[in-house]
Amino acid sequence: MARKRRVRAPKELVWDVTEWQRAWEIAMMRIDGAPTIVATQIVFHHALDMLDRGFILGDAFQFQLGILTMMDCCNDAIERGDCYQWW
């Protein structure tokens, strides 16, 4: 008989006001002035949705995923030579 493997859910990540402010500063550095080539990508819009949803729900993990997705999108565009770093 196979044993069931326990899956542990990560503990909920709770941020205080200063951590939320810092996270928004990081996100806004990428959002403000984003070139059209980046701002029109579907991945960029999905990242914005993750940021909004994470903030509304107070879900810091979701918000972090949004920031990481956005940063990947921005860095990929820079590496391809589509634009220069704007932040």
For each residue, the residues with C-beta under 8 A, 3 or more apart:
1:
2:
3:
4:
5:
6:
7:
8:
9:
10: 13 61
11:
12: 61
13: 10 59 60 61 64
14: 58 60
15: 19 20 23 60
16: 19 20
17: 20 21
18: 21 22
19: 15 16 22 23 60
20: 15 16 17 23 24 55 60
21: 17 18 24 25
22: 18 19 25 26
23: 15 19 20 26 27 60 63 64 67
24: 20 21 27 28 55
25: 21 22 28 29
26: 22 23 29 30 67
27: 23 24 30 31 51 66 67 70
28: 24 25 31 32
29: 25 26 32 87
30: 26 27 34 67 70 71 74 87
31: 27 28 34 48 70
32: 28 29 87
33: 86 87
34: 30 31 38 39 44 74 86
35: 38 39 77 82 83 86
36: 39 40
37: 40 41 77 82 83
38: 34 35 41 44 73 74 77 82 83
39: 34 35 36 44
40: 36 37 44
41: 37 38 44 45 73 77
42: 45 46
43: 46 47 69 72 73
44: 34 38 39 40 41 47 48 70 73
45: 41 42 48 49
46: 42 43 49 50 69
47: 43 44 50 51 66 67 69 70 73
48: 31 44 45 51 52 66 70
49: 45 46 52 53 66
50: 46 47 53 54 62 63 65 66 69
51: 27 47 48 54 55 63 66 67 70
52: 48 49 55 56
53: 49 50 56 57 59 62 66
54: 50 51 57 58 59 60 61 62 63 64 65 66
55: 20 24 51 52 58 63
56: 52 53
57: 53 54 62
58: 14 54 55
59: 13 53 54 62 63
60: 13 14 15 19 20 23 54 63 64
61: 10 12 13 54 64 65
62: 50 53 54 57 59 65 66
63: 23 50 51 54 55 59 60 66 67
64: 13 23 54 60 61 67 68
65: 50 54 61 62 68 69
66: 27 47 48 49 50 51 53 54 62 63 69 70
67: 23 26 27 30 47 51 63 64 70 71
68: 64 65 71 72
69: 43 46 47 50 65 66 72 73
70: 27 30 31 44 47 48 51 66 67 73 74
71: 30 67 68 74 75
72: 43 68 69 75 76
73: 38 41 43 44 47 69 70 76 77
74: 30 34 38 70 71 77 78 87
75: 71 72 78 79
76: 72 73 79 80
77: 35 37 38 41 73 74 80 82 83
78: 74 75 81 82 83 84 85
79: 75 76
80: 76 77
81: 78
82: 35 37 38 77 78
83: 35 37 38 77 78 86
84: 78
85: 78
86: 33 34 35 83
87: 29 30 32 33 74
